Amino acid sequence: MNNIALALVLLLGTVCADLETRDERLSLTSTNGDSLFNPSIVTYNGQRLASARSLNKQPIDGVEWWLSDAQVCYDTTPAGGALFSHSTCASFDPWRDSSIPYRDCLKPPPGPGDKIPKKPKDARGIEDPKLFVWPGRGVYVTFNRKPHVPNNVSSPYCSMYGVVQYMMTVLYDTPVSAASPAVHPWNITKPIQLTAGDFTVPPYSSAGAGPIKEKNWMPFVYLDDLYFTYSITPHRVFRSAVK
């Protein structure tokens, strides 16, 4: 399984009005001491989980680096306590134990006629993890990261994509039976890249625009199919399928 293929669909649903909203303060503490932001929260088998992003800005060799990390947290609040008033968090890096370390591509240098920035910036690490529950399957996470540059590729720079979307399983429900030992295609134990194919180019790519940034797709499940809100303007929703 190489990736998840997405097809453009139109969903017609009921518009809900008068939804009650309120602010909730979450006591999430990252393992690296950095502040956390962009949280997502799910409830799974009675357990509340959250994911969030940490960010550390460091000047390295004249470049301001934005170093991101993803954290997954469990709510350990005693019964009757406020949501996530106590929690346990751990760094989430599915490539940590890989024999080939992930190498984030670098931002290409300015080309002829491009404006030279006063303070060059670049980024690496996992950004904006989003948890979601797929009923009957388990808990999944999507996140952004700059594309990996294989060791056999000489150029370290980003080419067509500057940021891509990944997805993987966090907790999986469906057992593998002895009669059917093959792993279910939706039990995604290693990160796979989400691709939008021909739908990518019209909204985001134009002459001189630089690498495409695929960020912050919003996952949701409807009638046991997985969808992603890909963009607001134009409004595009993708239905996914294993390719």
Residue pairs with C-beta under 8 A, 6 or more apart in sequence:
1 185
1 188
1 192
1 242
1 243
2 192
2 243
3 192
3 193
3 194
3 195
3 243
4 167
4 192
4 193
4 194
4 195
4 240
4 241
4 242
4 243
5 195
5 197
5 240
5 241
5 242
5 243
6 194
6 195
6 196
6 197
6 199
6 228
6 230
6 238
6 239
6 240
6 241
7 238
7 239
7 240
7 241
8 199
8 236
8 237
8 238
8 239
9 227
9 237
9 238
9 239
10 237
11 222
11 227
11 237
24 82
24 83
24 84
25 82
26 39
26 41
26 50
26 83
26 84
26 87
27 84
27 85
27 86
27 87
28 36
28 39
28 50
28 52
28 71
28 73
28 84
28 87
28 89
29 36
29 87
29 89
30 36
30 52
30 54
30 69
30 71
30 89
30 91
31 71
31 89
31 90
31 91
32 54
32 56
32 69
32 91
34 54
34 55
34 56
34 69
35 54
35 55
36 52
36 53
36 54
36 71
36 89
37 52
37 53
37 54
37 55
38 52
38 53
38 128
39 50
39 51
39 52
40 50
40 51
40 52
40 129
40 130
40 131
40 132
41 48
41 49
41 50
41 83
41 84
41 131
42 48
42 49
42 50
42 131
42 132
42 133
42 139
43 49
43 133
44 133
44 138
44 139
44 171
47 74
47 75
48 74
48 75
48 83
48 84
49 72
49 73
49 74
49 75
49 131
49 139
49 170
50 72
50 73
50 75
50 84
50 87
50 131
51 70
51 71
51 72
51 73
51 92
51 129
51 130
51 131
51 141
52 70
52 71
52 73
52 89
52 129
53 68
53 69
53 70
53 71
53 126
53 127
53 128
53 129
54 68
54 69
54 70
54 71
55 66
55 67
55 68
55 69
56 66
56 67
56 69
57 64
57 65
57 66
57 67
58 64
58 65
58 67
59 65
62 120
63 120
63 121
63 122
64 119
64 120
64 121
64 122
65 121
65 122
65 123
65 124
66 121
66 122
66 123
66 124
67 123
67 124
67 125
68 123
68 124
68 125
68 126
68 127
69 91
69 93
69 125
69 126
70 91
70 92
70 93
70 125
70 126
70 127
70 129
70 141
70 143
71 89
71 90
71 91
71 92
71 129
72 89
72 90
72 92
72 129
72 131
72 141
72 170
73 84
73 87
73 88
73 89
73 90
74 87
74 88
74 89
75 83
75 84
75 86
75 87
76 86
76 87
76 88
77 83
77 84
77 85
77 86
77 87
78 86
92 126
92 129
92 141
93 126
94 168
94 190
94 191
95 101
95 102
95 191
100 151
102 145
102 148
103 148
103 149
103 150
103 151
103 156
104 123
104 124
104 125
104 145
104 146
104 147
104 148
104 149
105 146
105 147
105 148
105 149
105 156
105 157
105 158
105 159
105 162
106 122
106 156
106 157
106 158
107 120
107 121
107 122
107 123
107 157
107 158
107 162
108 157
108 158
108 210
108 211
109 157
110 116
110 117
123 146
124 146
125 145
126 143
126 144
126 145
127 143
127 144
127 145
127 163
127 215
128 143
128 144
128 215
128 216
129 141
129 142
129 143
130 141
130 142
130 143
130 216
130 218
130 219
131 139
131 140
131 141
131 170
132 139
132 140
132 141
132 142
132 219
132 220
132 221
133 139
133 140
133 221
134 140
134 186
134 221
134 226
135 221
135 224
136 173
136 174
136 224
137 172
137 173
137 174
137 186
137 187
138 169
138 170
138 171
138 172
138 173
138 174
138 187
139 169
139 170
139 171
140 167
140 168
140 169
140 170
140 188
140 219
141 167
141 168
141 170
142 165
142 166
142 167
142 194
142 217
142 219
142 228
143 165
143 166
144 163
144 164
144 165
144 166
144 214
144 215
144 216
145 163
145 164
145 166
146 158
146 162
146 163
146 164
147 158
147 159
147 161
147 162
147 163
147 164
149 155
149 156
158 211
159 211
160 211
160 212
161 211
161 212
161 213
161 214
162 210
162 211
162 212
162 213
163 211
163 213
163 214
163 215
164 193
164 194
164 214
165 193
165 194
165 214
165 215
165 217
166 191
166 192
166 193
166 194
167 188
167 191
167 192
167 194
167 219
168 188
168 189
168 190
168 191
168 192
169 186
169 187
169 188
169 189
172 184
172 187
174 184
174 186
174 187
176 182
176 183
176 184
176 187
183 189
185 242
186 242
194 214
194 217
194 228
194 240
196 214
196 230
196 238
199 230
199 236
199 238
200 212
200 214
201 212
203 231
203 234
203 236
204 212
204 213
205 212
217 228
217 229
217 230
217 238
218 228
218 229
219 226
219 227
219 228
220 226
220 227
220 228
220 229
221 227
225 239
225 240
226 239
226 240
227 237
227 238
227 239
227 240
228 237
228 238
228 240
229 236
229 237
230 236
230 237
230 238
